[in-house]
Amino acid sequence: MDIFRPAGATTGIEMGGNMRILVLAAALFATFSAPALAHGPARQKVQEAIVIDAPAAKVWAVIKDFDSLAKWHPLVASSVADKGNKEDSTRTVVLKYVSNASFKEVLDKYDPAHFYYKTYIDKVDPNVLPVNDYESKISVVPLGKDKSIALWEGAFYRGYMLNDPPPQLNDKASIGAVVQYYRAGLENLKSIAESAK
């Protein structure tokens, strides 16, 4: 019997063994509980483009005014902007076909020399547009002398920010809604720009 150790106490070697068991148990707990502790959606990105048989300057002339969205986007009823093309201007986008469906979109950067502008939406009813922390950029890129590409890019989180979103607010639904909105706008922009004299 070791007189320097009270009965039932462990030695350094025995304590090390117990510590290894505790460390292993903690590691296993972390491994199997990590998915349960994970939270929140991933940021989604969408990019839609269309080739237009018209010079870039001509296409830009259709979309250049921040408050002109309703003139070329078939899903938009009105798009009044409070400060025109000045950065921090806010436009109220009222959608067609949906009662009282609207959202406010802010002009973040406006660069007419390079044919683009950027916007963001602070908050929107997910029943109108199922996104959160939405940012977008619309631009026109020259493609030779008489052609151009209109490009619409967006980054956002889905409409439901917690785990287990309902089907209408999950990643797939959010991406689908944005893609549909972009495609409708770009296709009509192409039609307008190509038919203009």
Buried (B, 14 or more C-beta within 10 A) or exposed (E): EEEEEEEEEEEEEEEEEEEEEEEEEEEEEEEEEEEEEEEEBEEBEBEBBBEBEBBBEBBBBBBBBBBBBBBBBEBBBBBEBBBEBEBEBBBBBBBEEEEEBBBEBBBBEBEEEEBBBBBBBEEBEBEBBBBBEBBBBBBBBBBEEEBBBBBBBBBBBBBBBEEEBEEBBBBEBBBEBBBEBBEBBBBBBBEBBEEEE
